[in-house]
């Protein structure tokens, strides 16, 4: 019983810490940004497809295949899981950075737009909060995955990233046409 309470307290502390970090990121998102983040060439070359490997990086079928091989050693599976989680975490960091760059670019286009779009600005904020919440959930699930509990679904994150990328493209095209 004491172990269960300890685990619950530790999980609550991790969730509270994660929520605090999420709120800090939302309150001061541009704190560590550099001017080069607004590079239009980067925007035009950006592709959400670079994050597609996340959809199956933690797929159990790979481990089932590995276990079915002659000479299988559990240590190899454990190491592969660890390495894949590390890569997954790196992908998530890069995805967050790319989302923030796209978001900042879209804010700049809105700011300098000849047409006022308060509806889009409000939706943009909702999108940012939704993305960072989904990122928090993915990171929490990744931590639970390390404990052998469940897997991580990033399809919602990819959808939000794709949406903001499309919005940036549409806004930039409308801005250049005006």
C-alpha positions in Angstrom: 0.0 0.0 0.0 2.8 2.4 0.9 4.5 1.7 -2.5 1.3 2.6 -4.4 1.0 5.9 -2.4 4.7 6.7 -3.1 4.3 6.0 -6.8 1.1 8.1 -6.9 2.9 11.0 -5.2 5.9 10.8 -7.5 3.6 10.7 -10.6 1.6 13.7 -9.3 4.9 15.6 -8.7 6.1 14.8 -12.3 2.8 15.9 -13.7 2.9 19.1 -11.7 6.4 19.8 -12.8 5.5 19.2 -16.4 2.4 21.4 -16.1 4.6 24.2 -14.6 7.1 23.9 -17.5 4.2 24.0 -20.0 2.8 27.2 -18.4 6.3 28.8 -18.4 6.7 28.0 -22.1 3.3 29.4 -22.9 3.8 32.6 -20.9 7.3 33.4 -22.2 7.6 31.5 -25.5 10.1 33.8 -27.2 12.6 34.0 -24.4 15.3 32.0 -26.1 14.4 32.6 -29.8 16.9 34.0 -32.2 16.3 36.2 -35.2 17.3 33.4 -37.6 14.2 31.5 -36.6 12.2 33.8 -38.9 14.0 32.5 -42.0 11.5 32.3 -45.0 13.7 29.8 -46.7 13.3 27.4 -43.7 9.6 27.9 -43.9 9.4 27.0 -47.6 11.6 23.9 -47.0 9.8 22.7 -43.9 8.0 19.4 -44.1 5.9 17.6 -41.5 7.0 14.3 -43.2 10.3 14.4 -41.3 8.3 13.5 -38.2 6.4 10.5 -39.7 8.9 8.0 -38.2 7.5 8.9 -34.8 4.3 7.1 -35.7 6.0 3.7 -35.5 9.2 4.3 -33.6 7.8 2.7 -30.5 5.7 0.1 -32.3 5.6 -3.2 -30.4 5.6 -5.3 -33.7 9.4 -4.5 -34.0 10.0 -6.0 -30.6 7.8 -9.0 -31.3 9.8 -9.7 -34.4 13.1 -9.3 -32.5 11.9 -11.7 -29.8 11.0 -14.3 -32.5 14.6 -14.4 -33.9 17.0 -17.2 -33.0 19.5 -16.1 -30.4 17.3 -13.4 -29.0 18.7 -11.7 -25.9 16.4 -9.6 -23.7 19.3 -7.1 -23.1 19.3 -6.3 -26.9 15.5 -5.5 -26.7 16.0 -3.4 -23.6 18.8 -1.4 -25.2 16.8 -0.9 -28.4 13.8 0.4 -26.4 16.1 2.8 -24.6 17.7 4.1 -27.7 14.4 4.5 -29.5 12.9 6.4 -26.5 15.9 8.7 -26.6 15.5 9.3 -30.3 11.7 9.8 -29.8 12.4 12.4 -27.2 14.8 14.2 -29.5 12.2 14.2 -32.3 9.7 15.7 -29.8 12.1 18.5 -28.9 12.7 19.3 -32.5 9.0 19.2 -33.3 8.3 21.6 -30.4 11.0 24.0 -31.8 9.7 23.7 -35.3 6.1 24.4 -34.1 7.2 27.4 -32.2 9.1 28.7 -35.3 6.0 28.3 -37.5 3.8 29.9 -34.8 6.2 32.9 -34.5 6.3 33.3 -38.2 2.5 33.2 -38.4 2.3 35.8 -35.6 4.7 38.1 -37.5 2.6 37.7 -40.7 -0.5 38.6 -38.8 1.2 41.5 -37.1 2.3 43.1 -40.4 -0.8 42.1 -42.3 -2.9 44.9 -43.9 -6.0 43.0 -42.8 -6.9 42.7 -39.1 -7.8 39.0 -38.2 -8.7 38.8 -34.5 -10.5 35.5 -35.2 -7.3 33.9 -36.5 -5.2 35.4 -33.6 -7.6 33.8 -31.1 -7.5 30.4 -33.0 -3.7 30.7 -33.1 -3.5 30.9 -29.3 -5.9 27.9 -28.9 -3.7 26.0 -31.4 -0.6 26.8 -29.4 -2.1 25.8 -26.1 -3.5 22.6 -27.7 -0.2 21.7 -29.2 1.8 22.2 -26.0 -0.8 20.3 -24.1 -0.6 17.4 -26.6 3.2 17.6 -26.3 2.9 17.4 -22.5 0.7 14.3 -22.8 3.2 12.7 -25.3 6.1 13.3 -23.0 4.2 12.0 -20.0 3.2 8.9 -22.0 6.9 8.5 -23.0 7.9 8.5 -19.3 5.2 5.8 -18.7 6.5 3.9 -21.7 9.9 3.7 -20.0 8.1 2.0 -17.1 6.5 -0.5 -19.5 3.1 1.2 -19.4 1.4 1.9 -22.8 2.7 3.6 -25.9 2.8 7.1 -27.3 0.4 8.4 -30.0 1.7 11.5 -31.8 -0.9 11.7 -34.5 -2.6 14.7 -32.8 0.8 16.5 -32.6 1.5 15.8 -36.2 -2.0 17.1 -37.1 -1.5 20.3 -35.2 1.9 20.8 -36.7 0.6 20.2 -40.2 -2.3 22.6 -39.6 0.0 25.5 -38.5 2.3 24.8 -41.4 -0.7 25.0 -43.8 -1.9 28.2 -42.1 1.6 29.8 -42.5 1.6 28.9 -46.2 -1.8 30.4 -46.7 -1.0 33.6 -44.8 2.3 34.1 -46.5 0.6 33.6 -49.9 -2.1 36.1 -49.0 0.4 38.5 -47.7 2.6 38.4 -50.8 -0.5 38.7 -53.1 -1.6 41.9 -51.2 
